[in-house]
């Protein structure tokens, strides 16, 4: 009975655990204890320090300024007023200096989006979960929606034009984080402002309410452990938190009463919950099985073999040798009756209603290319779904780009990396132009590039792929797809261009950059803060005429590395229209490095684009682009 209570009521279990194990973890740090004040902030202490404080008072990354009796934080090229520092929950509340208290039409000068905290450097803060978003939107036509608040009244008493665009006609604000599907046609997000919801609720019924929300500020959290590796913790009985003793008293006097309530709810509620969950599970899975079977019956030109589940168990010898595991399911080594080795991917039940399985069979089930993994067969039998591929003895490319993760993996030469990159480019170009339909992969990354016994690369994992007619010029998506760090920016920002095959070009560029640098593009533990985001650092090195140091690299290897990096910099341009097609990428990789021109510096967000560039590139915000 007690076990059922703990399983069904994790919150109650957590409270009992809190009572039984009242401990806290304190990391030992060697720093001077000192406190400063400026204006309304009187508790400036470690890790923060003022600009004129001794260095030992705080960390240089958390330095604040005191200007005209106001505490100021400079962050990612922005200037912010500090309204509060809370050392108990590790948050600092800041307000953009562009906001004026008496001017309802004033807007922040900078936008703090999630990209600031994943791609910019140095990484010192991240957005608190107790933030909401204010999305300032420009539309070319009036929008009739309850969530779109008209901002025209906000500029009546001000000479400032509230729109962020020179050709704006209708301005709105939407409270809360938005996905692509929430954005109306002909609209684009020009500014996203994070607003703290801690201790207040945003009033979205008036301009003053929106303005007051922005004036309250944004909550940022800082790292509780400031060293790259936390030192051992001292576990001590805590008497510093009065709320703990309040909880203890409540539990000690009301324990019997709480147990009685939990027992009654478990006795009568659990059977109903279990029955409801079984019903929902059966209904969802029956729908998925029907969709998969309907798809298979409709296809009459599939070359892969359909296996029964018993065949799958035989070829894997009862799933004896597991090769890997991920969110998609597990992969096992198998052997056909002919003696041919295969890799069998057992698909896990996902929220995609079987669409990932259908995508894989529908795309690579009809094509064949030396640089695309071959689908030999599949199994769809009730809840059992499996895909049978050629076995790749050398595994995935990520093991060779980041060999420190694998103890027995030797580093590949830059010459071999170049050959692999060219093979991957051939494979993606074939998907875009060499089939009856154009296939957009949407998940190009090292883990999805497999290597055969001769290190010939194979593009794999088509679970997110989409197929379109070759003469189609419109690519529509209802939501962003891919892996963060390799996803193209147009999947997040509509105003820089539509989604097309150029999204795969961007992902390939990020892959190419990691292959050339033999490191992650984003590395918060880099030796120097300037090297945290590799593409920006390597561009500056090339721009200043400096060479990139490579261990054990031959002269030919250095030239190839330079070529890979220049091509990668072209591929990761912010705007899709500035990126080359995969056909052009292949030409550049096969050509002479001396003939390659340096591209403009790749930007991370639309906010970094010069103002005049914005004006010259205003187009209706559609999820489409011409396929060139």
Secondary structure, 3 states (H helix, E strand, C coil): CHHHHHHHCHHHHHHHHHHHCCEEEEECCCCCCCCEEECCEEEECCCCEECCCCHHHCCHHHEEEEECCEEEEEECCEEEEEEEEECCCCEEEEEECCCCCCCCCCCCCCCCCHHHHCCCCCCCEEECCCEEEEEEEEECCCCCCCCCEECHHHHCCCCCCCCCCCCCCEEEEEECCCCHHHCCCCEEEEEEEEEECCCCCCCCCCHHHHHHHHHHCEEEEECCCCCCCCCCEEEEECCCCHHHHHHHHHHHHHHHHHHHHHHHHHHHHHHHHHHHHHHHHHHHHHHHHHHHHHHHHHCCCCCCEECCHHHHHHHCCCCCCEEEEECCEEEEEEECCCCCEEEEEEECCCCCCCHHHHHHHHHHCCCCECCECCEEEEEEECCEEEEEEECCCCCECHHHHCHHHCCCCCCCCHHHHHHHHHHHHHHHHHHHHCCCEEEECCCCCHHHEEECCCCCEEECCCCCCEEEECCCCCCCCCCCCCCCCCCCHHHCCHHHCCCCCHHHHHHHHHHHHHHHHCCCCECCCCCCHHHCEHHHHHHHHHHCCCCCCCCCCCHHHHHHHHHHHHHHHHHCCCCHHHCCCHHHHHHHHHCCHHHCCCCCCCCCCHHHCCHHHHHCCCCCCCCCCCCC
